[in-house]
Amino acid sequence: MRNKKWISGQGLVEFALILPILLLLVVGALDFGRAFYMKVVMENSAREGAYFMAYHATDDPANAIANAKEATQIEAENSGFTIPLENITIDCIDSLGGTDCDSESTVTVTVESEFQLVVSALFGGPFELVNDARMLIP
């Protein structure tokens, strides 16, 4: 009878030793999932801004960049994230190396954001996530 009580206490001690490691693995997996989702949202947002810029850069050059940034923000907000305007960069490079957004030039939309881990006490942070999209202006 005495051995049986000792064995059940041993399982409790082993569980108590394994529980922090198990919780760290679960929270780490959730953090990885959140980071991956944020990266996908940023990729889609940058692509939407580049798509907008590619087809509207020559229509209204004065407002094209501001409207492309707004399209980038709206795409991110539709997925539940807010990307400030200062974290969206739009660059145009033409075939001669100039920075005009003319026909046959390439537009690059870069989106940056910080990602804070739940377990940041162990791994540091925040981490910088950067994504860009490039499209040719027809």
C-alpha positions as CSV (number, residue, x, y, z in Angstrom):
1,M,0.0,0.0,0.0
2,R,2.8,2.4,0.7
3,N,4.4,1.9,-2.7
4,K,1.2,2.8,-4.5
5,K,1.0,6.3,-2.8
6,W,4.6,7.0,-3.6
7,I,4.1,6.1,-7.3
8,S,1.1,8.5,-7.7
9,G,3.2,11.3,-6.0
10,Q,6.0,10.6,-8.5
11,G,3.7,11.1,-11.4
12,L,2.6,14.5,-10.0
13,V,6.2,15.6,-9.6
14,E,7.1,14.5,-13.1
15,F,4.1,16.4,-14.5
16,A,5.1,19.5,-12.6
17,L,8.6,19.3,-14.1
18,I,7.3,18.8,-17.7
19,L,4.4,21.4,-17.5
20,P,6.6,24.6,-18.1
21,I,8.3,23.0,-21.1
22,L,5.0,21.9,-22.5
23,L,3.4,25.3,-22.0
24,L,6.5,27.0,-23.7
25,L,6.1,24.7,-26.7
26,V,2.3,25.5,-27.0
27,V,2.8,29.3,-26.6
28,G,5.7,29.2,-29.0
29,A,3.6,27.4,-31.6
30,L,0.9,30.0,-31.2
31,D,3.5,32.8,-31.6
32,F,4.8,31.2,-34.7
33,G,1.3,31.0,-36.1
34,R,0.6,34.7,-35.3
35,A,3.9,35.7,-37.0
36,F,3.1,33.7,-40.0
37,Y,-0.4,35.2,-40.3
38,M,1.0,38.7,-40.0
39,K,3.6,38.0,-42.6
40,V,0.9,36.8,-45.0
41,V,-1.2,39.9,-44.3
42,M,1.8,42.1,-45.0
43,E,2.6,40.2,-48.2
44,N,-1.0,40.6,-49.4
45,S,-1.0,44.3,-48.5
46,A,2.2,45.0,-50.3
47,R,0.9,43.2,-53.4
48,E,-2.3,45.2,-53.3
49,G,-0.4,48.5,-53.1
50,A,1.9,47.4,-56.0
51,Y,-1.1,46.3,-58.1
52,F,-2.9,49.6,-57.4
53,M,0.3,51.6,-58.3
54,A,0.9,49.5,-61.4
55,Y,-2.5,50.3,-62.9
56,H,-3.0,53.9,-61.6
57,A,0.5,55.5,-61.6
58,T,0.1,57.0,-65.0
59,D,-3.6,58.1,-64.5
60,D,-3.0,60.5,-61.7
61,P,0.7,60.8,-60.9
62,A,0.3,63.4,-58.1
63,N,-2.0,61.2,-56.0
64,A,-0.9,57.8,-57.1
65,I,1.5,57.1,-54.3
66,A,-0.9,58.4,-51.6
67,N,-3.7,56.3,-53.0
68,A,-1.5,53.2,-53.3
69,K,-0.5,53.6,-49.6
70,E,-4.1,53.9,-48.7
71,A,-4.9,50.7,-50.7
72,T,-2.2,49.0,-48.8
73,Q,-3.6,50.1,-45.4
74,I,-7.1,49.1,-46.4
75,E,-6.0,45.6,-47.3
76,A,-4.2,45.1,-44.0
77,E,-7.2,46.5,-42.1
78,N,-9.5,44.0,-43.8
79,S,-7.4,41.3,-42.2
80,G,-7.3,42.9,-38.7
81,F,-3.9,44.7,-38.8
82,T,-3.1,48.4,-38.8
83,I,-0.1,49.5,-40.8
84,P,0.9,53.1,-40.3
85,L,1.6,55.2,-43.4
86,E,5.3,55.7,-42.3
87,N,5.8,51.9,-42.5
88,I,4.8,51.8,-46.2
89,T,7.5,52.7,-48.8
90,I,6.8,53.0,-52.5
91,D,9.7,53.3,-55.0
92,C,9.7,53.4,-58.7
93,I,12.7,52.5,-60.9
94,D,12.6,52.9,-64.6
95,S,14.8,51.1,-67.2
96,L,17.4,53.8,-67.1
97,G,17.7,53.8,-63.3
98,G,15.6,56.9,-62.7
99,T,12.9,57.2,-60.1
100,D,10.0,58.1,-62.2
101,C,6.8,56.1,-62.1
102,D,6.4,56.1,-65.9
103,S,5.3,53.3,-68.2
104,E,7.6,50.3,-68.3
105,S,9.1,51.1,-64.9
106,T,9.0,48.8,-61.8
107,V,7.2,49.8,-58.7
108,T,8.2,48.3,-55.3
109,V,6.0,48.5,-52.3
110,T,7.7,47.7,-49.0
111,V,5.7,47.1,-45.8
112,E,7.4,47.0,-42.4
113,S,6.0,46.1,-39.0
114,E,7.1,45.1,-35.5
115,F,6.1,41.8,-34.1
116,Q,6.0,41.3,-30.3
117,L,6.2,37.7,-29.0
118,V,4.1,36.6,-26.1
119,V,7.2,34.9,-24.6
120,S,9.4,37.9,-25.3
121,A,11.0,37.6,-21.9
122,L,12.8,34.5,-23.1
123,F,13.5,35.4,-26.7
124,G,13.7,39.2,-26.8
125,G,11.9,41.3,-29.2
126,P,10.1,43.0,-30.8
127,F,11.1,41.5,-34.2
128,E,11.0,43.5,-37.4
129,L,9.0,41.9,-40.2
130,V,9.5,43.3,-43.7
131,N,7.8,42.3,-46.9
132,D,7.8,43.8,-50.4
133,A,6.1,43.4,-53.7
134,R,7.3,44.4,-57.2
135,M,5.2,45.0,-60.3
136,L,5.8,46.4,-63.8
137,I,3.8,49.4,-64.7
138,P,2.4,48.7,-68.2
